[in-house]
Amino acid sequence: MHVSTPVLPGLPDKHATMRIGGLYWLTCESPDTADRLCTQLLASLPASARALLVNAAGASRDLVKAIADERGPGHLTLFDLPKMSTKRLIQAVRQDVPRVRGGDNALWLIRVPHSGWDELVAEDLALWCSRAQDWLRSVGSTLLVVGDTPPPALLDILVRHNDNLSGLAQVYIAQGARHLLVHFWSNDSGVNGPHDFLLLDEGSGFRVSSRPEDDNVAPTTNDQRQVLAQTAVLGSEAPPTAQWQLFESADALLERAMDAQAATVIFALGGSDDVNALATRLYQLRSHCGRSVKLIVREMLQGMRQHEEQLLLASGANLIVPQGTPFLRFLTLVRSIQGHRWQRPMAAEPSSLLTRLQPLHVRGSLSPKAFAAAVKKMSDNTVGTEVRHQLLRLQPVPTLNPTLVLQQLQLRRYGDIACVAEGVAYLFLFACSPSLVDAALRNVFRLPWHNVLAGYESVLPSQVLPLPQFQSDAEAPADATLQIAANTQADAEAFRPLRPQPLSLQSLESRQ
């Protein structure tokens, strides 16, 4: 065993310690989490330990520069691997790592990007795992692989080949919180797992906490079959049973529901303007009534954004029923959560949730410096949540320059911003999942976006925002009527709508 204390505070020894000759694997939901966990692992090693860090996802010195001089292993060797294909990377690790001198009786930490680690490399990966364990036993060492953003196939591959792994753990985000799922972990105490922990971000590092305990006994309160609901959630339908009690206003429902213990409480959401007020009501009920009460939101008008949905779930809602759900399906969903307990972590106060999950009150074209600051602020606010944003590098059609592309944008939603940085157009879409980018582009461009863009590339803020071009305070392109350059006049004519022309009998005769 090379780690004298758990890598993460709060993680039990049986899920933390590693045995000599063992190969362990940890996948993380983002590169930042993977890097920070590598740093924290190395910093936790005692001075008597020997460690070797191999980084194929960046510079190894960047992972260790935050470790204080008095912390970490007494002997640490750093290696960097250049960017290469997944097959080539597996081959390089399999062939080159065992050749390194000084790798005996040590902890090896290999940081890899998991892009491309799918079924196409399954055989190569299985072969490497098998040979790695043989080599580790022969030199008395331990190896931990830490990777980021794994494709779904990777975990399936690793689980299938568990005979060649000593441990597999996964960091993921669900229900508004970061989790550490230990699939299995083998050491001197035996084989342990599976177990799901909360992984709390304390700024300087991560700490493990047990999840809220499930109640094995169903609540026995008198109101567990009662449904308290706003009248609007029924539409034109009648209450399904006598156990439904209806209230005209959300405030009246809130006042009555404050006495609930395990009842079902259903609010109607009329539109996005009501989200913040409803989030506050949900938070009041959840914090006052506990985890057994079931809180449901039925969306009556379409238009709720992803971050608004996440805000309601984080504030206490068990279920959000989308607009347009048929009434019988709605009743089925209500019945499906009976007996459920709310499992998300509770925020200290609701204003912190509103701040984190709301976009900045900014939209449209900005200077590169203002754009970078706004993107970083909104991205940082939603770290650890299920809200996803899209930062797009736009590729205009040959006849348009980036400034003209931005003038074709009509950004109405707060948090949707754009800029031109050194001749390159960028667009940030707040709370937009990857699957909805195409639909979002249709909404934000005045013309069909395929007529304006030859394509686009999704980029990570951490990769582009530190670049020098985002330090410019150059004035943003004006959101004015599109001024077409001479060489694009043909395109302007093509997009101009046809207009009726006055005709008379005389004019028709003159044309004959």
N, C-alpha and C positions, 0 to 999 in steps of 0.2 A: 504494500500500500504506500503510495507516494504523497498523498494529501493527508496531513495530520489533523486538519480541521475541515468541516464541510466547506465546499466551494461557496455555497450560498447560505447566509444566515437563515436559520429556521428549517433548513432541509435536513431530515433525519439521516443519521449515519448510514443506515441500510440503503438509502437511495442516493448517497453521495460518494462513498468511498469506492475506490477502484483497486482491483487486484493486479498483481504482477502477471504479465502475459496477457492482459485483457485488451480488447479492442472495443471502444465505446463510441457512440455516435449521438450527436446533439444537433437537431435542426431548429432553426429560428425563423420567425415570421418576417424579419427584415435584416438587412446588412448591419444597421446600427446596433440592434440587439445582439447579434452574433459578435460584433467587435467588442462591445462592452462586456459581454460575458467572458470572452477570451482574456481581456485585461483583468477582470475580477478574479478569474481562476488563477492566473499567474501571480497576482498580488497576494493570494491567500497561501501560496506555497511557503514552507519554512526555509530558512537560510541553508539548511542542510541538504535541500533537494537539488537535483540536477534536472534541467528542462531544456527542450529544444522546440523552437517555434518555427513552423513552416507556413508561410502565408502565400496563398495563391489567389487572394482576393484583394490585394493591395500591398502596402509597405509594412513589413513587420515592425519597423521602428515606430510607426504610428500607433501600434497596439500597446507598446510598452512605455511610451514617453510619459504617460500619466502615472506610472507606478513610482512611488516614493523610493528614494535610495535605500531606506532602511527596511523596505518590504520586498517580498518576492524571493525567488530561489537564489542560492549562493552562486550558482553557475547557470547562465542562460545563453544559449546559442541561437542566433537568428538567421533564417534563410528566406529568400523571396523567390517565388516561381513566376515567370512571365505569363501573360494571358495566352491561353491555348484552348484547343477543343477539349470537350469532356473526355473523349477516349484517350487523347494524348496526355491529359492531366492524370488520369488513372494510371496510365502506363508509366509516366514519369515518377509518380509517387511509389509505385510498386517496384521499380527498378533502381531509382536513385536514392530513396530514403535509407534502405539498408546499407548503402555504401558509405554513409556519413560516419566519420570517426567521432568517438565520444558519445555514441548513442546508447551505450550499455548502461543498465541500471538507472534509467532516466524516464521522465515523463515526456512523451512526444505530444505536441499540440499542433494539429494541422487545420488551418482555416481555409475553407474552400467556398467558392460560389456554387450554388446548386442548380443553376440554370443549365438545362440539357441533361440532367441526371434522370433519365427516364428509361423506358423499357428497351430502348436501343442500346443502352450500355449495361443492361442487367447482367449479362454473362461476364463481361469484363470486371464489373463490380464484385460479383460473387467470387470470381477467381482471386481478386486482390484481397478480399476479406479472409479467405481461406489461407492464403500464403502469409498474410500479415500476422495472423495469430501464431503460426509456426515460428516466424522470425522473432516475434516479441517474446515468446517463451524461451527461445534460445539465447537472447541477450538480457533477459530479466527486466524488460521494460514494459511500459503501459502507453497506449496511444488513445487519444481522444480527438475525433474529427468534429469540427464545428462548422456548420454550413448555414446558408441563408436562403430564404424563399424557395423551398423545395417544391418541385412539381408533385402532383398527387401520387404519381407512380412510384416515387422514390421510397416513401414510407412502406408501401406495399412490398417493394423489392426487399427492403431491409428486414421487414417482418418475416418474409418468406425464407430468408437466409439467416434466421436467428441463431442457427447452430454455430455460425462463424462470428457472431457478435456476443460480447459480454454484457452490453447494455445499449438501450435505445431510448432517447427522451426527445420531447418535442415542445417547443415554445409556440403558442398560438394565441390568437385573440378571439374571444367569443363573449357575447353578452356584456360588452362594454369593458372587459377586463382582460389582462394578459395572464395566461395560464402556463404552467409547466406540467406536461403530461409525461410521466415515466411509464413507458410501455413495459419494459422489463429492465432489471438492473442486477447483475450477478457479481457477488464479491464473496469474501470469506464468511459472511453471515448467511449465504445461500442466494436463491433467486427471489427477487422482490418485484412487486408490481402486478397489474397496473395500478397507478395512483395519480390522481389529478390534484395539483396544487394551484393556488393563486400565486402569481409572480409579481410582487409589488415593486414599483420603481421609486427608489428613495433619492434619486438625483445622483448621489455619489456611487450608487450601486443598486443591485437587486436584492430583495429579501423574499423568502418563501413564507407563505401563510396557508393554513388549512382552509379549505372552502367551507362556507356555512353548512353546518351539518344538516343532512336531510332528516326529517322526522319520520321514523319508521311507522309511527302510529298515526292513522288518519285523524284529523281534528274531530272532536266530539262535541263541538259547540252547537247551540240550537239554531244558528243562522247559516250553517254550511250549505243548505239547499235553497237559501233565499237569494233572489236577484233584485238588486236595486238599480234602476236604469232611468236615464233621461227619456222622455216620451218620444223624442225625435229619432231615437235609434230604431224604433219599430216601423217608421215610415207610415204607411196606411194600414199596417197589419194590427191585429188584436194581440194582447198579451198571451203568450203560449199557455201559461198556467196561472193558477191563483197565487203562486209564490213570487210572481213578478210584481214589484211595487214601482210605480212610475212617478217621475218628478219633472215639472216643466222646465226648470232652470238648473244649470250646473251648480250654482251656489246652494240651492235647496237640496240637491243630491249629495253634495259634499257634507252639509250639516248633518244629514241623516246617516251617511256612511261612516262618520267618525266613530260611531258605536259598533261598527262591524268587527267581527272576529275572523270569520272564514267565509263570509258571503261573497257573491259575485257583484261587482259594481261596474256599470257600463256607462261611459260618457260618449256623447256625440261630438264630433269635431266638424265644425262648419267650414273651416278654411284655415290657411296658414297664419292669418292674423290672430287666431285664437290659440296657437300652439303654446306660446310662453305661459299664458294664464292657465292652460290645462296642465302643463308640466308642473306648475307650482301646486295645483290641487292634488295631482297624483303623488307628488313628494310629501305633501302634508298627510295624506292618507297612509302612504307606505310607512313613513316614519312613526306615525301614531298607532296604526292598527297592526303592524308587524307583517310577517312574510306569508301568512296563511290566507289573507284576504286576496281575492282575484280581481285585478283591475284590468278592464278591457276598454279600448278606444275603438269606436266605429267611425270611419272616415265617411262623411256624408257628401263632401264635394272633393273632386280630384285636385291635386296640386301640391300635396305634401312632399317636401324634398327629403333626401336621404338623411341629412343631418337632423331634420326635425323629427323624423321617425326614431332615430337613435336617441334624441333628447327625451322623448316620451318613454322609451323603454328604460333608459338609465334613471328616469325620475320615478319609476315604480310600476309601469305597465307590464302586465304579463303577456298581452296579446294586442295587436293592432289589426283590425279587420279592414281591408282595402275597400275603397269606394267601388260600387258596382257588384259587390258580392251578393248573390241571391239570398233571399231571406232564409230559406231552409238551410243553405250552406252556413250562413251566419249562426243559426241555432246549433248546428253541428259543431262549429268551432267553440262556441260557448260551453257546450257539454264536454268537449275534449280536454279542457284544462281543469276540470273539477278534480280536486285532490292535489293539484300542483302547488308547490311553494316557490315563491320568488327567490332566485338564487344570485342575482347580481350584487356586486358590492354597493353599499349605500354611501353616497357622497355626504360630506360634512354639512353642506348647506346648498340649497338649490341654485343660488346665484353663481356658484362655481361651475355647475353644469351648463347654465345658460351662456356663460362666458366662453367655455371651452368649445361648445358645439354650435355657436353662432358665427357666421362669417363677419369679417370687418365691414363697416358701412362704407365700402368703396366699390366702384364698378367702372368699367370702361377702360380707356387707354391711359397709361401712366408712363412716367419716365422709367428707364431701366432700374435706377436705384430705388425708387418708390415701389416698383413692381416686385423687386427681389425682397424688400423688407416686408411687404404685405404677404407674399407667398410663404415666406419663412414663418411669420407670425401665425397664419392660419394653419399651416402644416404642423407647427409645434403644438398648437392648442388641441389638436385632435389626435396626437400620438397616444396609442394605447386604446383607441376606440375603433369601431368598425366603419367609421366614416372614411371614405377614400376620395382623394382629389386627383385631377389629371393636369399635368403640366405638359403642354404640347409644343413642339417645335414645328412651325408651319412651313410648308414648302409651296410657294405660290406657283401658279401656272406661268410659263415663260413671258407672257405679255403683261404681267402685273408685277410691280415691286412691292416689298413688304409694307410700306406705308399705305399704299392703295388697298392692300388686303385688310389692314386694320380699319380703314374707313368704310369697309363693307360690313363690319361687325355692328351689331346692335345688342349690347350687353345690358340687359334689364335687371338681372338678378344681382343682389349684393354678393360680393365674393368672386364674381366672374370678371377677370381683368386681363389686359393685354399690353404688350410693349414691343418696340423694335430696338434691339440691342446689336449695334454694329452690323446693321443690314440684315438681321435675322428676326423674324416675327415669332413671338411667343404668346401663347394663350393659356391661362390658368382657369380651370373649371372647378369651382368649389363643390364638394360633395357630389361627385360624378363617378360612378363605377365604370370600369373599362368597357363593359358591355353596352353602356349607354352613350359612348362618345359620339357615335355616328348620329344618333338622334339629337344629341346636344348641338352638334355642328349644324344640323338642319335648322335648329331654332335660333342660333346666334348670327347666322349669315343672312343678309338681305336677299342674296341670290342663292340658287342651289350650290352648296359648297364645292361640289366637284367642278363647277365652272370657275371657281376662284382658286382652289388649291389643287396642285398635282398630287399632294399627299401630306402626311404629317407623321411625326415621330414622338412617341411618349418618352419623356426623359424624367430622371429623378432630380428633385430640387437640389439635393446635396451634390450632384454632379455638375450642375451648370451655374447655380447662383453665386458661388464664390469666384467665378471668372471675372476678369477685369472689366469686361464690357457692362457688367451690372452695377458698376460704381458710378455711372454717368447720370448727371441730372438733366440730360438733354430733354427739351420740351417734348411732351407726348404729341403724336399726330392728332390733329383736331378731328373731332367727330362731326364732320361737316359733309356737305354733298360731295360725292365722289368727283374729283377732278381728273378726267382721263387725259393721259399724255397723248401726244400726237401719234405715237406708234401703237396706241391701244384704241384709237378712234373707231376702228372696225368693230372691236368687241362692244364698245358703247352703243354703236348703231344696232348691233345684233340684239342687245338686251332692251332697246327702247320699245315700248308698247306701240302697237299700231293705233292710229287715230282716224276717225271718219273724215273724209274729204267731201266738201260740198260739190255737188254736180247739178247741172241744169241741162235742159234739152239742147240749148245752143251749144254747150260744151261737148255734148255727145256727138252732135252733128259735125262739129269742127274736127273731130277725131276720125271721122269716117273718110 
